[in-house]
């Protein structure tokens, strides 16, 4: 079986090989007119880990490991700054122990021990966080740090075919989850970019956004009920299709990022697997192409058509992903259904695009296979979307900044917002890196606004990458916050977004969260520093 990288994204034998990586470095050298060399990938044999500060008691020792690969692999998530530190061999924040509980009783025992000894406990799903959500950062005041990996809680426990729902353990990874549902003709239909290396519990804890661009966009939309273990006991909400009985207990855990408890299982709403698909790509030419494309997406978002794919790529993003030639913005439009052909939906969608200056093909007939999502611009974008994190690792080895940041904004403010954020980030790139590229796409769209997703690639300097990343990240986040956007639409808060989340969150709500945490986690051991500081 393939092994996961302990220092970067995905499997060791996947992504660009060394020849392809050197080719990427040559392309970057030509683009930025400077010599670019690749740093070697780190080897676990060369990693120096700090001595563990704690040892598990005999009753818990069988659940834990202090193996170098486990500790190194659980030190960071998969953000750019995480990969850079791993490339430098900096694993100073490694957890003292990695625990792999087999069931809720094991989790309870681990939390009891951590609470009694003041040991920070960091819940760990797939470790794909790009915001510092699983890192034991600045936790010297704790006796130690333990990473609690839920990978053994990885089963679909029960399927209710009539209600189209399933009870699923939190540690199951995306591919295994879909494989378990496939034999019943069902799907969760939640596909974040991290799908292969993330878990149901992680999606719930971070309010993850899926690949599908309208209607059901966040994991929130699929949750029927949640079961969660806290240091003070177990919380389990009543499974219902809907309820108006006070504030929802599920909402307390959705987005809690492991600070209030550890999600162990959930009942999830499912869908029948789609059988019909229709897709097309639309060009919006010229300098104003992206803004005219945004007008078309605005019309689509309020049409009631609810396309499953509605990805608008600016010209630069389209070129980078292979979906376009760099001369036009590209809108990738797609529909899916388990029940009916989609000819009328795709025809009306393309008509709306033409109304706003889009160059659209004639309607394509509905297909009953996966080919519609794997061909043309849609197929090129999909392939790039899945493979991009591997390329990001190569860019890190090449001492180039590679960063993405996402947000959402209402339609009435979108154009000025887009211009302000672009100007701020391009100014930062010119000052800090003497150049670089910035592109934008829509990941999700709603009747009241889009979720713009920005990508940055810029030359840095070996040893200066983190300082450069910090400055660019701060400039982008500040522009988003001051212009009225959210600091995160689907990447979560973690530790990296805390300064701006603290400003976005109403202060009285923050105080309520802190009091709630004190009740559920009296010793303040769960993922300290994320969302709020313990009282």
C-alpha positions in Angstrom: 0.0 0.0 0.0 1.1 3.6 -0.7 2.4 5.5 2.3 1.3 9.0 3.2 4.0 11.7 3.2 4.9 12.8 6.7 5.9 16.3 5.5 3.5 17.2 2.7 0.4 16.3 0.7 -0.8 12.8 -0.2 1.0 9.7 -1.0 4.8 9.4 -1.5 4.4 7.8 -4.9 1.8 10.2 -6.3 2.1 13.7 -7.8 4.9 14.9 -10.0 8.0 12.7 -10.0 11.5 14.2 -9.8 11.8 14.8 -13.6 8.4 16.5 -13.7 9.3 18.5 -10.5 12.5 19.7 -12.2 10.5 20.7 -15.2 8.2 22.8 -13.0 11.3 24.5 -11.5 12.6 25.3 -15.0 9.2 26.8 -16.0 9.3 28.9 -12.8 12.9 30.0 -13.6 11.8 31.2 -17.1 8.7 32.9 -15.7 10.4 34.9 -13.0 13.8 35.3 -14.7 15.8 33.8 -11.8 17.5 30.6 -10.9 15.3 28.2 -9.1 16.5 25.0 -7.5 14.5 22.3 -5.7 15.2 21.6 -2.0 15.4 17.8 -1.3 12.4 16.1 0.1 13.0 15.4 3.8 13.6 11.8 5.0 12.3 10.6 8.4 15.7 9.3 9.2 17.1 12.8 9.2 14.3 14.4 11.3 15.3 15.4 14.9 12.2 15.2 17.2 12.1 16.7 20.7 12.2 14.2 23.5 8.6 13.4 24.7 7.7 15.2 27.8 5.1 12.7 28.9 4.5 8.9 28.9 1.1 7.3 28.8 0.0 5.3 31.9 0.0 1.6 31.5 -3.8 1.5 30.9 -3.5 3.8 27.9 -0.1 2.7 26.6 -1.5 0.2 24.1 -3.5 3.0 22.4 -0.5 5.3 21.9 2.7 5.5 19.9 5.8 7.7 20.1 7.2 6.4 16.8 9.1 9.1 14.8 6.9 8.8 11.6 3.7 9.0 13.6 4.9 12.0 15.7 6.3 13.8 12.6 3.2 13.1 10.5 0.9 14.5 13.2 2.9 17.7 13.9 1.4 19.8 11.2 -1.5 20.0 8.8 -1.0 20.7 5.1 -0.7 24.5 4.9 2.1 26.1 2.9 3.8 27.2 6.1 3.5 23.6 7.4 5.3 22.2 4.4 8.0 24.8 4.5 8.8 24.0 8.2 8.8 20.3 7.5 11.2 20.8 4.5 13.5 22.7 7.0 13.3 19.8 9.4 11.6 21.9 12.0 9.4 19.5 14.0 9.7 21.3 17.3 5.9 21.3 17.7 5.7 17.5 17.4 3.1 15.9 19.8 4.6 13.9 22.6 2.2 11.1 21.9 -0.1 10.0 19.1 -3.2 8.1 20.4 -5.4 5.8 18.2 -8.5 5.1 20.2 -10.6 2.1 19.2 -14.0 3.4 20.5 -15.7 6.1 22.6 -14.5 4.4 25.9 -10.9 4.9 24.8 -11.6 8.5 23.9 -13.2 9.1 27.3 -10.2 7.6 29.1 -7.8 9.7 27.1 -9.6 12.9 27.8 -9.9 12.0 31.5 -6.1 11.5 31.7 -5.4 14.7 29.7 -7.7 16.7 32.0 -6.2 15.4 35.2 -2.6 16.0 34.0 -3.2 19.2 32.0 -2.2 17.7 28.7 -3.4 19.4 25.5 -5.5 17.1 23.4 -5.7 17.8 19.7 -8.3 15.8 17.7 -7.0 14.6 14.4 -9.0 13.3 11.4 -7.1 13.3 8.1 -4.7 16.0 9.0 -5.5 18.0 5.9 -6.0 21.4 7.7 -4.5 24.4 5.9 -5.1 26.8 8.7 -3.0 25.4 11.6 -6.0 23.5 13.0 -4.1 20.4 14.2 -0.8 21.9 15.3 0.3 22.1 18.9 1.4 25.7 18.6 2.5 27.7 21.7 1.4 25.1 24.2 4.4 25.2 26.6 2.1 25.9 29.5 0.7 22.4 29.2 2.5 19.3 30.6 2.5 17.8 27.1 0.6 17.5 23.8 -1.3 14.4 22.5 -2.7 14.0 19.0 -5.9 11.9 19.1 -6.2 10.2 15.7 -9.7 8.8 15.0 -8.7 6.6 12.1 -9.9 3.4 13.9 -13.5 4.8 14.0 -14.0 4.3 10.3 -17.2 2.4 9.6 -20.7 3.0 8.3 -22.7 1.6 11.2 -26.2 1.7 9.8 -28.1 2.6 6.7 -31.7 3.7 6.6 -32.5 3.3 2.9 -36.1 4.5 3.3 -35.1 7.8 4.9 -32.0 7.9 2.7 -29.6 8.4 5.7 -26.7 6.6 7.4 -25.0 6.5 10.8 -21.3 6.9 10.2 -18.3 7.0 12.4 -16.2 10.2 12.3 -12.9 8.7 11.4 -13.9 7.3 8.0 -12.1 8.8 5.0 -13.9 10.1 2.0 -13.2 7.3 -0.5 -14.1 4.6 2.1 -17.3 6.4 3.0 -18.4 6.5 -0.7 -17.4 2.8 -1.2 -19.5 1.8 1.7 -22.6 3.6 0.4 -22.2 2.6 -3.3 -23.7 -0.9 -2.9 -27.0 0.7 -1.8 -27.0 3.2 -4.7 -26.4 6.1 -2.3 -23.8 8.9 -1.9 -23.1 11.7 0.6 -22.2 13.8 -2.4 -19.7 15.9 -0.4 -16.4 16.2 -2.1 -14.0 18.8 -0.7 -10.6 19.1 -2.5 -9.1 17.2 0.5 -11.7 14.3 -0.1 -9.1 11.6 -0.4 -7.3 12.6 2.8 -10.0 13.9 5.1 -12.7 12.4 7.3 -16.3 12.9 8.1 -15.5 14.1 11.6 -13.0 16.7 10.2 -15.7 17.9 7.7 -18.2 18.4 10.5 -15.7 20.0 12.9 -14.5 22.5 10.3 -17.9 23.1 8.5 -16.2 21.9 5.3 -17.4 23.0 1.9 -17.8 20.4 -0.8 -17.1 20.5 -4.5 -20.7 21.0 -5.6 -21.2 24.7 -6.1 -24.9 25.5 -5.3 -27.7 24.4 -3.0 -26.0 21.8 -0.7 -22.6 23.4 -0.4 -21.5 22.7 3.2 -21.4 19.6 5.3 -24.0 21.4 7.6 -26.7 20.6 4.9 -26.2 16.9 5.3 -26.2 16.5 9.1 -29.2 14.9 10.8 -27.6 14.4 14.2 -24.2 14.4 15.9 -22.7 12.4 18.7 -19.7 14.0 20.5 -17.5 13.0 23.4 -16.5 15.9 25.7 -14.5 15.9 28.9 -17.7 16.5 30.7 -19.7 13.8 29.0 -21.4 12.8 25.8 -23.7 15.0 23.7 -26.0 13.3 21.2 -28.7 15.2 19.3 -32.0 13.7 18.4 -32.1 12.4 14.8 -34.8 14.3 12.9 -35.4 15.7 9.4 -36.0 19.1 10.9 -36.9 20.8 14.2 -37.7 24.1 15.6 -37.0 23.2 19.2 -34.7 26.0 20.3 -31.1 26.5 19.2 -29.8 23.4 17.4 -27.4 21.3 19.4 -25.8 20.2 16.1 -24.9 23.8 15.4 -22.8 23.9 18.6 -20.5 21.2 17.2 -20.5 22.1 13.5 -17.4 24.3 13.1 -16.2 23.8 16.7 -12.8 22.6 15.4 -12.2 20.2 18.2 -12.4 22.8 21.0 -15.6 21.6 22.6 -15.5 17.9 22.1 -14.5 15.1 19.7 -17.2 14.1 17.2 -17.4 10.3 17.1 -20.4 9.6 14.8 -23.2 11.3 12.9 -26.4 10.5 11.1 -26.0 12.0 7.6 -28.5 12.7 4.9 -27.7 10.9 1.7 -28.7 11.2 -2.0 -29.3 8.6 -4.7 -26.2 8.3 -6.9 -26.6 10.5 -10.0 -27.3 8.7 -13.3 -27.7 11.7 -15.6 -25.2 14.4 -16.3 -24.9 17.4 -18.6 -22.0 19.9 -18.7 -20.5 22.6 -20.9 -17.9 25.4 -20.7 -18.6 29.0 -21.6 -16.0 31.7 -22.6 -16.2 35.3 -21.5 -13.7 37.2 -23.7 -11.8 40.4 -23.0 -10.4 42.3 -20.0 -13.9 42.5 -18.4 -14.6 38.8 -19.1 -14.4 37.7 -15.5 -16.9 40.4 -14.4 -19.3 39.6 -17.2 -19.0 36.0 -16.2 -19.8 37.0 -12.6 -23.0 38.6 -13.9 -24.0 35.4 -15.7 -23.3 33.4 -12.5 -25.4 36.0 -10.6 -28.3 35.2 -12.9 -27.7 31.4 -12.6 -27.6 31.6 -8.8 -31.1 33.2 -8.7 -32.7 31.1 -11.5 -33.6 28.1 -9.3 -31.6 25.8 -11.6 -29.1 24.9 -8.9 -26.2 23.6 -11.1 -24.0 21.1 -9.3 -20.9 22.8 -11.0 -20.8 26.5 -11.5 -17.1 27.3 -11.4 -16.1 30.7 -12.9 -12.3 30.9 -13.5 -10.6 34.1 -14.4 -8.3 34.0 -17.4 -5.2 33.3 -15.3 -6.9 30.5 -13.3 -8.2 28.9 -16.5 -4.7 28.9 -18.0 -3.1 27.5 -14.9 -5.6 24.7 -14.7 -5.6 23.8 -18.4 -9.3 24.8 -18.8 -8.5 27.8 -21.0 -5.9 29.6 -23.1 -5.5 32.6 -20.8 -7.4 34.9 -23.1 -10.9 34.5 -21.6 -12.6 33.7 -18.3 -14.2 30.2 -18.3 -17.4 29.2 -16.7 -17.7 25.4 -16.1 -21.4 24.6 -15.9 -22.8 21.2 -15.0 -25.9 19.5 -13.8 -26.6 16.1 -12.2 -29.7 14.1 -11.4 -30.6 10.6 -10.2 -34.1 11.0 -11.6 -34.3 12.8 -14.9 -32.6 14.0 -18.0 -31.2 17.5 -17.9 -31.5 18.9 -21.4 -33.8 21.7 -20.3 -31.6 22.7 -17.4 -28.4 22.9 -19.4 -30.2 24.7 -22.3 -31.6 27.3 -19.9 -28.3 27.7 -18.1 -26.4 28.4 -21.4 -29.1 30.8 -22.5 -28.5 32.8 -19.3 -24.8 32.8 -20.1 -25.3 34.1 -23.6 -27.5 36.9 -22.2 -24.4 38.2 -20.4 -22.0 37.9 -23.3 -20.8 34.3 -22.9 -19.7 32.3 -25.9 -21.5 29.0 -25.2 -21.8 25.8 -27.2 -25.1 24.4 -28.3 -26.8 22.4 -25.5 -25.2 19.0 -25.1 -27.5 16.1 -24.6 -27.7 14.5 -21.2 -25.3 11.6 -20.7 -25.8 8.7 -18.4 -22.1 8.1 -17.5 -19.2 10.0 -15.9 -17.8 11.2 -19.2 -19.6 14.5 -19.0 -17.5 15.5 -15.9 -14.2 14.2 -17.3 -13.9 15.8 -20.7 -13.1 19.2 -22.1 -12.6 22.2 -19.8 -14.5 20.5 -17.0 -12.2 17.5 -17.1 -9.1 19.6 -17.2 -10.2 21.7 -14.3 -11.2 18.5 -12.3 -7.8 16.9 -12.9 -6.0 20.1 -11.9 -8.2 20.5 -8.8 -7.3 17.1 -7.5 -3.6 17.3 -8.3 -2.9 20.9 -7.3 -1.9 20.1 -3.7 0.9 17.9 -5.0 2.2 20.7 -7.2 2.1 23.0 -4.2 4.6 20.8 -2.5 6.9 21.2 -5.5 6.5 25.0 -5.3 7.5 24.9 -1.7 10.6 22.9 -2.6 11.3 25.6 -5.2 11.1 28.4 -2.6 8.1 29.9 -4.3 5.1 31.1 -2.3 1.9 29.1 -3.1 -1.1 30.3 -1.2 -4.9 30.2 -1.5 -7.4 32.2 0.4 -11.2 32.2 0.1 -14.1 34.2 1.3 -17.7 35.2 0.5 -19.4 38.5 -0.2 -22.9 39.7 -1.2 -23.5 40.4 -4.9 -24.1 44.1 -4.3 -20.5 44.5 -3.0 -18.7 41.9 -5.2 -17.1 44.1 -7.9 -15.6 46.6 -5.5 -14.6 43.8 -3.1 -12.8 42.0 -5.9 -11.0 45.1 -7.0 -9.9 46.0 -3.5 -8.6 42.5 -2.6 -6.8 42.2 -5.9 -5.1 45.6 -5.5 -4.0 44.8 -2.0 -2.5 41.4 -2.8 -0.8 42.6 -6.0 0.8 45.4 -4.1 2.0 43.0 -1.5 3.4 40.7 -4.2 5.3 43.6 -5.8 6.7 44.8 -2.5 7.6 41.5 -1.0 8.5 39.2 -3.9 9.0 41.7 -6.8 6.3 40.0 -8.8 4.0 37.0 -8.8 0.6 35.9 -10.1 -2.8 36.2 -8.6 -5.9 34.5 -10.0 -9.5 34.1 -8.8 -12.3 31.7 -9.3 -15.7 31.1 -7.7 -15.9 27.9 -5.7 -19.5 28.2 -4.6 -22.4 30.6 -5.5 -25.5 31.5 -3.7 -28.6 33.6 -4.6 -27.2 36.4 -2.4 -23.5 36.2 -3.3 -20.4 34.3 -4.5 -17.5 32.6 -2.7 -14.3 34.0 -4.5 -11.2 31.8 -4.1 -7.9 33.5 -4.8 -4.6 31.7 -5.7 -1.1 33.2 -5.3 2.2 32.0 -6.8 5.3 34.2 -6.3 9.0 33.8 -6.2 10.5 33.9 -2.7 14.0 33.2 -1.3 15.3 30.2 0.5 15.0 30.9 4.2 12.6 33.8 3.7 9.5 31.9 2.6 7.7 32.0 6.0 8.3 35.7 6.5 7.1 36.4 2.9 4.0 34.1 3.4 3.1 35.8 6.6 3.2 39.3 5.0 1.1 38.2 2.0 -1.3 36.3 4.1 -1.8 39.3 6.4 -2.3 41.7 3.5 -4.9 39.4 1.9 -6.7 38.8 5.2 -6.7 42.4 6.1 -8.2 43.4 2.7 -10.9 40.8 3.1 -11.8 41.8 6.6 -11.9 45.5 6.0 -13.9 45.1 2.8 -16.6 43.1 4.6 -15.9 39.5 3.5 -15.6 36.5 5.8 -12.2 35.4 6.8 -13.0 31.9 5.7 -15.8 30.4 3.6 -14.7 26.7 3.9 -11.0 26.4 5.1 -12.0 26.9 8.8 -10.4 29.2 11.4 -7.6 27.1 13.0 -4.8 29.2 14.4 -3.8 31.1 11.3 -7.2 32.9 10.9 -7.6 33.7 14.6 -6.7 37.5 14.5 -9.4 38.2 11.9 -11.9 35.7 13.2 -11.7 37.5 16.6 -12.8 40.7 14.8 -15.5 39.0 12.7 -17.1 37.2 15.7 -19.4 39.2 17.8 -17.7 39.8 21.2 -20.7 38.7 23.2 -20.9 35.5 21.2 -17.2 35.0 21.9 -17.8 35.3 25.6 -20.6 32.7 25.3 -18.3 30.3 23.5 -15.7 30.7 26.3 -18.3 30.0 29.0 -19.6 27.0 27.0 -16.0 25.6 26.6 -15.4 26.0 30.4 -18.5 23.9 31.0 -17.7 21.2 28.5 -13.9 21.3 28.9 -13.2 22.5 32.4 -9.4 22.0 32.2 -9.2 23.7 28.8 -7.3 20.9 27.2 -9.1 20.5 23.8 -7.2 22.1 20.9 -6.1 25.2 22.9 -5.7 28.4 20.8 -8.3 27.5 18.1 -11.4 29.7 17.9 -11.1 31.0 21.4 -8.7 31.1 24.4 -9.9 29.0 27.3 -11.0 31.0 30.4 
